[in-house]
């Protein structure tokens, strides 16, 4: 009986070993299958993403190249229409263009060109301005923004060009004062801009420019730092009120 029990125990141990080995092999096989599946998934996914990214990148680069080519052609077509020639004068080169708008002319040159085309008359009582008076007018408006508004005003009267909204707002205040025989103050101009939705800083800057513009262009007489009196002899004001 003792031998039989020993044999049985030995046999059981052998069965356990075999079972353990089989379980270990099955687990190892399962692990191998899982690893293989992961490798397959990882090897497939990146290739797809990279291909997609590369495709989008190529399309984007192509679009940028097309846009750059289009801009280049537009630039060539716009510059080719301008007839330019160079003349040497000493050490300087003078470039002439067929279109005046291709070159930004100085304020002085534009005003003098208007004057030469037709003598300027700002005050009906004073009559036509001399070249010296026009130069004085130019010197009286050194501010860039005031000069821009003066050119708009000349262009509006002579060429039917548009005025800026800033100028239109101030002109309405000046016209009302002219028709009612009243004066215009800086406070009235500032309030007119604020009523149109402009911030105090903008309103203050614009009223300051208009005080200079209206007085130098003879639309009004400057009574003091903050008061303008509409000029009844102003050619421009008469035109705007008609």
Secondary structure, 3 states (H helix, E strand, C coil): CHHHHHHHHHHHHHHHHHHHHHHHHHHHHHHHHHHHHHHHHHHHHHHHHHHHHHHHHHHHHHHHHHHHHHHHHHHHHHHHCCCEEEEEECCEEEEEECCHHHCCCCHHHHHHHHHHHCCCCCECCCCCCCHHHHHHHHHCCCCHHHHHHHHHHHHHHHHCCCCCHHHHHHHHHHHHHHHHCCEEEHHHHHHHHHHCCCCHHHHHHHHHHHHHHHHHCCCEEEEECCEEEECCCEHHHHHHHC
